[in-house]
Amino acid sequence: MFRQLEYFVALAREQHFARAAQECRISQPALSESIRKLEAGLGVPLVRRGHAFQGLTAEGETVLRWAQRLLADRDALAQEVAALQSGLTGTLRLGVVPAASSTVAQLSDAFARANPKAAIHVQSSLRSTGIIAQVRGYELDAGLVYADPAQLGGLLALPLYREEHVLLTKAGMFAGEGQPTAVDEVLSLPLCLLDSSMRGRQLLDEVLASHGRSAEPRIECDSMITLLAQVATGRWASVVPKQWLEPLGELPGLVQTPLAGPRITSQISLVMTGHQPLPLMLRALLSATGDLYPSVTKDLDLA
C-alpha cells in the first residue's frame, strides 16, 4: 500500500505518467497498473485520464492529502525508532524566502550543533506561497516566510522577528548616511531593489504607495547577494531588512542608514505542519529555535 501511495503522490506532483515513473524508477506501465490497483482497492477513481494525465478527481484530491500525511508519518516513525539507537539522523528540509537567506544561518547552525548526525538542506529562492504549499504537502519540513500566524490555518506558525528596513549605501555616497533619513531622499538615489514579483519588494511598494510615493529602481534582481554586490560598487543604493545584514558580520565600506519614515516592517514566521505528534525532526528544530528565540517557543511542549 505504501508503494502505491508513493507512486500516486509522485504522479500528482509531476502531473505526467512518464515523468512520475522516471522519478519512481519504474516503467510507466508498472506505475499505471499500481495506481489502478490503488483505485480498485479504494473503490473510487483517483485520476482523470485521456490521452494523457488530466488531473485528479475530487476523490483523488482527498486521497492525495491523506497519502502525503501517511507517508510523512511512516518516515517520521522510522526516524524516531532509529534515533533511539543512534540519535537523530536524516535531513531537515527548509524553505526560506530570499530576505531570510542569511538569518536562516543562525537557525541552521543551532540545529546542526545540537544534532551532529542530521543534515540540513536549505532552499533560499522560494516564495512564501510556494514554501507554505510544500510544507502542507510534506515536501518541506519547515519554512521561513512572510506571514502572520493568523494567515496560516492548520499549520504551526511561530513569529520569529519583524524586519526593519534600512538604506544601504557605499560609504561617502550619501551625505546623510547614518542619520535618520526621509524616504523622499532615499527615492532620489539611484536604486537597486528586489524585483516586483518578490514579497519583500511588494511590501516596500505597498508602504510607499500608502504615503503617495513609489520607487523607480534602475536595477532589479531576485537575489540579495546580487543586490549587495551592486551596492558595493558605490554607484547604487538599496533598501533592505537590517536583520538580513546582521548575520553577514562586518561589511567593510557599506553604511546602514535608518529611515525616518514611513516605517517599513514585515513579519517573518517559522511555519511547519501542525499535525500532532510532531515528528522528531521538527521537535529538534523547535528546540534549536528556542535557543535563539526563547519567547517564541516557551509555551510549546517539545518532549
Secondary structure, DSSP 8 states (H G I E B T S, - for coil): -HHHHHHHHHHHHH-SHHHHHHHHTS-HHHHHHHHHHHHHHHTS--EEESSSEEEE-HHHHHHHHHHHHHHHHHHHHHHHHHHHHH---SEEEEEE-GGGTTTHHHHHHHHHHH-TT-EEEEE-S--HHHHHHHHHTTSSSEEEEE--GGG-TTEEEEEEEEEEEEEEEETTS-TTTTS-EEHHHHHTS-BEEE-TTSHHHHHHHHHHHHTT-----SEEES-HHHHHHHHHTTS-BEEEEHHHHGGG---TTEEEEEEEES--EEEEEEEEE--SS--HHHHHHHHHHHHH-HHHHTTS---
